[in-house]
Amino acid sequence: MTESSYKADQCDLTSSLGYYLTKARNVLVERMDRAVKPLGLTAQQIGVILMLSSRRASTPFELSRAMSYDSGSMTRLLDRLEKKGFVVRTRSDTDRRMVKLELTPQGHDAARQIPSLGAAVLNEQLRGFSAAEHATLIALLDRFIANGLDGGANVGCGFQPELRPESRERID
């Protein structure tokens, strides 16, 4: 975009992109919470289960970093998962200061069930979307995220769709 779409003096909370992204996240988390409740898990907890199952992380530090959680929040999350019997903590044999995380048999069983539950939730949320719309949504969100990673400078509210000069057609 060549011109900022949001104007500070036109800030409307319920029509801002931030509002819609937050609302979409909350709807998805609520729906996922309901789907994984029979497993004894929450949407927040399945991320840990999947990260450990896929071996993308094996320590609390790696999990915190990969999931963008502070160490205190991750400790509380792991405490709950350990108490429920999904995760076990052990000290490293080579460095006693390091805590290793492993899934229990119950954790592995949950990890096998989560993908089908997650797919069902996502498919229901995407009901009525064409394959092209789904691909566009992913591509746009990917670009939106990438803009944040490079320290994006455009912050504001009051969205104003850009118009194509040649057709005066709305781009939004």
N, C-alpha and C positions, 0 to 999 in steps of 0.2 A: 504494500500500500504506500502510496506517495504522500498521503495526508492522513493525519490521525483521525480515527473514526470516533473516538470518544472525546467529549468536551466536558471539562470539569464543572462548568456552570449548568450542564444539562444532565447531571447525575441522577439516574432513576434506578434505584436498587433492583426492582423487580424486572427490569428489562436489560440488565447488564450481563455480559458474558460470564462474569464471575458468579453471579446469582445462578445462572443456568448450569454452569459446571458443578457448582456445589450441590444444587438440587439433584442433578443427574447422579452424582456420586452417592448422595444420601439414599436415593431410591434404589440404586444398585446394591449398596451395602445392606439396606433393610431386607431386600429380596434375598440376597445371599445368606444373610443371618437366618432367615426362615428355612432356606434350603438345607443348611448344614446343621441346624438345631438337632435333628435326630442323631447326628454323630456325636453330639455333645460339644460342638465347636461353634465359634463365631466367625464372621467374615474376616475379622482382624487376625484371628488365629490361623486360618487356613494358609495365609501367606507364609508363616513360619514352617508349617508342615510341608508345603510344596518346595520351599527353598531348601530344607534339609533333605527331602526326598530326592530332589534333583541334584543334590550335592553342590549347589551354587553357594552354599555357606555351611560352615561346620562349627562356628564359634559365635558367642553372643555379639562380639564386635563386628564380625562379618555380616551377621543378620541386621544389626543396627544400621550399618552403612548401606547395605543393599536395599533395605526397606525404608530408609530415611526416618528412623526412630532414634530418639535420644537413649542413652544407656539405661536410664532409670525406667523409662517406659518399657524397654525391651526386657529388663529384669523382671518387672511385674508380669509381663505377658508370658515369659518363660516359667515363672513361678506357677501361674495358673495352668499352663499346659503340663507341667511336671506333676502338679497335684492331681490333675485329671488322668494321668497315666499315658500321655501321648509322647512325652519327651523325657529323656534322662540326661543329666549332666555328669560328666566324669572329668577328672583331672588328667592332663596330658602326662604320659610316662616320661617324655623327654623334657618337659618344662612344667613343673607343678603349678606355676602361676597361671597357666592357660587352661581354660575350661573348654572341653569338647562337648558338643551336643549330638545326640543320636535319637532317632525315632525308636520307640518301643514297638513291639508287634501291633499294638493298638494304633500307634501312629502310622505305621506302614499300611495297615488296613484302611485307615481314613484317607491316606494319600492316594490309594487306588480308587476310592469312591469319589473324591473331590472333582476330578475332571468332568465326569458325566453330570454331576450336580451343577457345576459351573457352566457347562455348555447349555444345559437346559435353561438356566436363568438368563444367560446372554441371548439365547435364541428367542426367549419370550420378550426380552427387552427390545430386541431388534425386529419384532413382529411388524410386518408392513413395510420394512425397508427392502429395497432391491439390493442385489449384490453390488451394483455400482454405487448406490448410496452408502452402503456399509464401507466399501473401499474408500470412498471420498471422506467419510467421517474419520476413519483411521488416519488417512493421509493428512487431513487438516489438523487433527489433534497431535499427530507426530510433529508437524511443523510448528504448532503452537508451543509444544513442550520444548522443542529445539530453540525457539526464540528466547525462552526463559533460561536455558542453559548458557546462552551467550550473553547474559546480562541485559536482556531486552530493556530498552529505555522507555517504551510507550506504556504508561500507566494512566488509567482514568476511567471515566464512565460516561454514559449518555450516548450510546452507539448511534452513529449516523452512517447508513450504508453508502458506500461509494457508488457513483453512477458512471457508467461507461459513456464517454463523451459522444461517440459515434451513434449510439442508439438510445441514450438516456435510460437504459435498462438498469434496474437495481442489481447490484452485486452483493448478495448476502445470503 
